[in-house]
């Protein structure tokens, strides 16, 4: 059975739930609801395509929440347990905010037991960001500097190879 589940809203001091071996634990950092829904649909498609019954465990966090200092350590704990970190935005803004860029650098600098994949899903009214998008290149550079696999539509579409 292929499913996507999302835990209840994070509680301060709560530990990230354990991950079963058939789970894909995904941390979703999203700009707005439209970006979150588009990313969740992309993950649902990935889940449906997996013949082994992949279960996507989604941990969604808004950019606004990640910008608040009291949530950053808990968010980092969730990222530490993730297999995939998705950055999703639906605005035409050419760059990520300085706060989100710094948060991403900080999270990816933390030691990990397993390799983390980072996916950038950037859309706007004119379509998806192309490979020369400043915000896409920024996330790609940060991910690669941290030794993470990087995925984005039109750049590297093989998310299934991460599983």
N, C-alpha and C positions, 0 to 999 in steps of 0.2 A: 504494500500500500504506500503510495506516494503522498506525503502530506507536508503542509507548512503549518507550524504552530508558533505562537507568540506567547511568551510568558506574560504574566500580569506586569503592570508598571513596576519598575524597580523600587525597592524600599531601601531607605538609607541603612547601610550596614549589612544588607542581605548579600549572601554569597551567591555566585553564579551557580545554576543547577548543574549536576553531573551530566556528561555527554556519553550516550551509548555509541558503540562503534559504527553503527549504520547512520548516525546522525551527521548532518552538516550544520555545525553551529555557526550562524551568521550574525555578525554585528552590523546593523544597518544605521549609518549616520545619514540623516536626511534633512534637506533644506526646508521642505514644506510637505503637506499631505499629498499633493500630486506626485512629487518625487518618490515618496514612500510607497504609494500605491503602484507606481510604475515599476519600482524595484521589486516589490513583492510579487507582482505578476511575472517578471523575468525569472525570479527564483522558482515560482510555481511551474513555469515551463521547463526549467532545468530538472525539477523534481519529477515531473511527468515523463520526461525522456529517459530517466534512469531505470533500467530493467530490474535492478536489485531492490527497489523500494526505498529509495533515499528519503529520509525524513529531514526536512529543513527546519531547524530550530532558530527562529528569528528573534533577535534582541534589538528592537528599534529604539533609536535615540535621536531626538531632533537636534539640529545645530544649536537652537536656542538653549536647550538643556545642557549640551556639551560646553557652551560658553560660560555656564555658571560654575564657579570654582568648587562649590560644595558637591557637585556631581562627578567631577572629573576622575577621582580615584575609583569610584564604583564603576564608572564606564571603562576605565583601564582594566579593571578586574574582569569585566565581561569580554573585552578585547583579548585578554590573555588566554581565554578559554575558546576563542573563536578559531575556526578554520579559514573563514573568509570575512574580510571587512569590506563592506560596500559603502561607497560615498555616493550619494544620490542628490542631484539638484535639477530643478526644472526652470530656473530663471536664465535670462540671457547674460547674467553677470559674467564678465570675462575671467574673473579670478575668484578663488575661495577667500573668505574673510581671513584676516591675519590670525584671529583667534582659532578658527578651525584648522588652518594650516599648522599652527603651533601645537594644537592638540594632537593632530595626526602624527607629527614628528615625534612628540613625546611618547605616544602609545607604541609606535613602531620601534622606538629605541629600547623598549623594555625587553629583557631576555625572555626567550620562549623555548619550550620543549619541542614544539613542532613548527614547521614552516607555515607562515600565514600567507594567504592569497589576498590581494587587494584589487577590488574592482571599482572602476569609475563609471557611473551611469549618469551622464550629463545630457539633458535634453532642454530644448527651448522651443518657442513657437516656430522657428525655422528648421527644426529637426534636431538631430544629435550633434554634439560637438565633434569636429573632425580631429584628426591626429595632431594638428598644429594648435589646438586650443590651449591657451595659457593655463587654464585650471586643470585640464587633463594632463598636460606635460608636467605640471607641478606635482600632482599626485603620483604620476609615474616615476618621476625623479626621486621623490621621498620614499616610495615603495622599494625601488631598486637599490637606493642607498642603504636601506635596512635589510636587504637580502630577501625581499618578498617577491613572489610571483605577481605580475601585474596583468590585469585584464580590462579591456574596454571595447565596446562595439567599434569595429573598424580598425582597431589596433591589435587586439589579440582576443579572439572570440571563443577560445577553447576552455571556457569555464569547466566543462565536464571533465577535463583532464586533471583538475585539482582534486576531484573526488576519488 
